[in-house]
Structure formats: C-alpha cells, structure tokens
Amino acid sequence: MAENIALRPALPADAPALAALFRLSVETLGVEDYSEAQVEAWSALAEDEAEFAKKLAGALTIVATLGGAIAGFAALKGADALYMLYVHPHFARRGVASALCDAMEKLAAARQAKKLTVDASDGAEGFFARRGYAPQKRNMTFVGDEVLGNTTMTKDLPAMTGPTQ
C-alpha cells in the first residue's frame, strides 16, 4: 500500500528543518559510499543555515511530507538541473524520493527542458539509473579539504503538449 506523500513548495521557515534533514541524510546514508572525512565535509555544507536557506531560495524547492512530518526535499535549478534531492533516513525506501523526482521531472518539462541533469552521489546513482537516467561523466568535487565523487546523469524528458483544440 502506497503511503500518502504530500508535496508543497518550500517556505523560508522550512530552512532550519531542511538543513537538519540534509545533514542527517548525508551522515546516515552517505557512510556506505564515502569516508568519514568526506561525509563530514559534505554534511558541513548545511551548517550555516542562512547560507543553506539562500541555496534553497535560489532554486525551485519542494518539500515532501508524510503524516505531517517533513520526509524529504528536492530543488530544481534553472529549467533542467536537479540540484538537490534528500530524504530523511526514517522515510527512506518509502517512495519519497520517487515522488520528489516525479515532481521535478514534470516541473522541468513544464519549463520546456528537453533533459533533466543530476550530479548523483555514489549512493543515489542506482536510484537514478532505475528511473532512466544515463551516466554522462564522472566528477570529482572539492568540498573543503575533501574530494567527493559523483556522476552526472541525464534523462530525456517528454515534450509538454498544450491542450488539444
């Protein structure tokens, strides 16, 4: 039975909760694919909540809730870049990431994007591959003194059609 995942736009007041969710998600789910030092550097990207809030505000950010609790969030930068997609570990494997990704793909298509691009963490690469994203290139990103690997992946989006006359 599918759970009732609700989606809504992120609000400025959500920033502290989303920063905490980001840190918890990275610290819990990132340890399978990255070293402790890499996880610490990645998690630290949300320590400055004001700066994290600016990142969220600079993109189209949506929040997923389950039973009234924030379960995850995703952000679309421009028309065609899935900038962030994070799920609270308690809600992992319950359809939250899929619901967020479905919404981002529809929003990107509505913005006339032909493809959606994501820089997928090593742990998320399989999720995106199952959704039809194809790997394009391997990246090494400097975060503080650490280097984190990820993979740029793209998915062709269906053309949006207007109402038929």
C-alpha positions as CSV (number, residue, x, y, z in Angstrom):
1,M,0.0,0.0,0.0
2,A,1.5,3.4,-1.1
3,E,1.8,5.9,1.6
4,N,0.2,9.3,1.3
5,I,3.1,11.6,0.4
6,A,2.1,15.3,0.1
7,L,4.2,17.8,-1.8
8,R,4.3,21.5,-1.3
9,P,6.6,24.5,-2.0
10,A,9.4,25.0,0.5
11,L,8.8,28.0,2.8
12,P,11.6,30.2,4.2
13,A,10.6,28.9,7.7
14,D,11.5,25.4,6.5
15,A,15.2,26.2,6.1
16,P,16.4,25.0,9.5
17,A,14.5,21.7,9.3
18,L,15.7,21.1,5.7
19,A,19.3,21.8,6.8
20,A,18.9,19.4,9.6
21,L,17.4,16.8,7.3
22,F,20.2,17.3,4.8
23,R,22.9,16.7,7.5
24,L,21.1,13.7,8.9
25,S,20.6,12.2,5.4
26,V,24.3,12.7,4.4
27,E,25.6,11.4,7.8
28,T,23.3,8.3,7.8
29,L,23.0,7.3,4.1
30,G,26.4,8.7,2.9
31,V,28.5,6.4,5.0
32,E,28.0,3.4,2.7
33,D,29.8,5.1,-0.2
34,Y,32.1,7.8,1.3
35,S,34.7,8.0,4.0
36,E,34.0,9.6,7.4
37,A,36.0,12.7,6.4
38,Q,34.1,13.0,3.2
39,V,30.7,12.7,4.9
40,E,31.7,15.3,7.5
41,A,32.8,17.8,4.7
42,W,29.6,17.1,2.8
43,S,27.3,17.4,5.9
44,A,29.1,20.7,6.8
45,L,27.6,22.3,3.7
46,A,24.4,22.9,5.7
47,E,26.0,24.1,9.0
48,D,25.5,27.7,8.0
49,E,21.6,27.6,7.9
50,A,21.4,31.2,6.5
51,E,23.6,30.2,3.5
52,F,21.8,26.9,3.1
53,A,18.5,28.9,3.0
54,K,19.9,31.1,0.3
55,K,20.7,28.0,-1.8
56,L,17.2,26.7,-1.4
57,A,15.7,30.1,-2.2
58,G,17.8,30.3,-5.4
59,A,16.1,27.2,-6.8
60,L,12.5,25.8,-7.1
61,T,12.4,23.8,-3.9
62,I,9.6,21.4,-2.9
63,V,9.1,19.5,0.3
64,A,7.6,16.1,0.8
65,T,5.7,15.3,3.9
66,L,4.4,12.1,5.4
67,G,1.9,12.2,8.2
68,G,2.7,15.9,8.6
69,A,6.4,15.3,9.1
70,I,9.0,16.6,6.6
71,A,10.2,13.5,4.8
72,G,12.4,15.0,2.1
73,F,13.0,17.8,-0.3
74,A,14.2,18.4,-3.8
75,A,15.4,21.5,-5.7
76,L,15.4,22.4,-9.4
77,K,17.9,24.9,-10.5
78,G,17.0,26.7,-13.7
79,A,14.9,24.6,-16.0
80,D,16.9,21.4,-16.2
81,A,19.2,20.7,-13.2
82,L,18.0,18.6,-10.3
83,Y,20.1,20.4,-7.8
84,M,19.3,18.5,-4.5
85,L,17.2,15.5,-3.6
86,Y,17.4,14.4,0.1
87,V,15.2,12.1,2.1
88,H,15.1,11.8,5.9
89,P,16.6,8.3,6.8
90,H,13.4,7.4,8.7
91,F,11.5,7.8,5.5
92,A,14.0,6.1,3.1
93,R,12.6,3.4,0.8
94,R,9.0,4.6,1.2
95,G,8.5,6.4,-2.1
96,V,9.6,9.8,-1.0
97,A,12.5,10.2,-3.4
98,S,10.4,8.8,-6.3
99,A,7.6,11.3,-5.6
100,L,10.0,14.2,-5.4
101,C,11.8,13.1,-8.6
102,D,8.5,12.6,-10.4
103,A,7.5,16.2,-9.5
104,M,10.9,17.6,-10.5
105,E,10.7,15.8,-13.9
106,K,7.3,17.3,-14.5
107,L,8.4,20.8,-13.4
108,A,11.4,20.6,-15.7
109,A,9.3,19.5,-18.6
110,A,6.9,22.3,-17.9
111,R,9.8,24.7,-18.1
112,Q,10.5,23.3,-21.6
113,A,13.6,21.4,-20.6
114,K,14.4,18.6,-23.0
115,K,16.6,16.7,-20.5
116,L,17.0,16.7,-16.7
117,T,20.5,16.6,-15.4
118,V,21.6,15.5,-11.9
119,D,25.0,15.1,-10.3
120,A,24.2,11.8,-8.5
121,S,26.1,10.7,-5.4
122,D,27.5,7.2,-5.5
123,G,24.7,6.1,-3.2
124,A,22.0,7.6,-5.5
125,E,23.3,6.5,-8.8
126,G,21.3,3.3,-8.8
127,F,18.1,5.1,-7.9
128,F,18.5,7.5,-10.9
129,A,19.6,4.6,-13.3
130,R,16.4,2.7,-12.4
131,R,14.4,5.9,-13.4
132,G,16.0,6.0,-16.8
133,Y,18.9,8.4,-16.2
134,A,22.1,7.6,-18.1
135,P,25.6,8.3,-16.8
136,Q,27.4,11.0,-18.8
137,K,30.6,11.7,-16.9
138,R,32.4,11.1,-13.6
139,N,33.1,14.2,-11.4
140,M,35.4,15.0,-8.6
141,T,34.1,17.8,-6.4
142,F,36.2,19.6,-3.8
143,V,34.3,20.1,-0.6
144,G,36.6,21.7,2.0
145,D,39.7,19.6,2.0
146,E,37.9,16.5,0.8
147,V,37.2,15.3,-2.8
148,L,33.8,13.6,-3.4
149,G,33.0,11.7,-6.5
150,N,29.6,11.9,-8.2
151,T,28.3,11.1,-11.6
152,T,26.5,13.5,-14.0
153,M,23.4,11.7,-15.3
154,T,20.7,12.8,-17.7
155,K,17.2,11.8,-18.6
156,D,15.3,12.8,-21.7
157,L,12.0,14.4,-20.8
158,P,8.8,14.0,-22.9
159,A,7.8,17.2,-24.7
160,M,5.0,19.0,-22.9
161,T,2.0,19.5,-25.1
162,G,-0.7,22.1,-24.7
163,P,-4.4,21.4,-24.5
164,T,-5.8,20.0,-27.7
165,Q,-8.2,22.2,-29.6
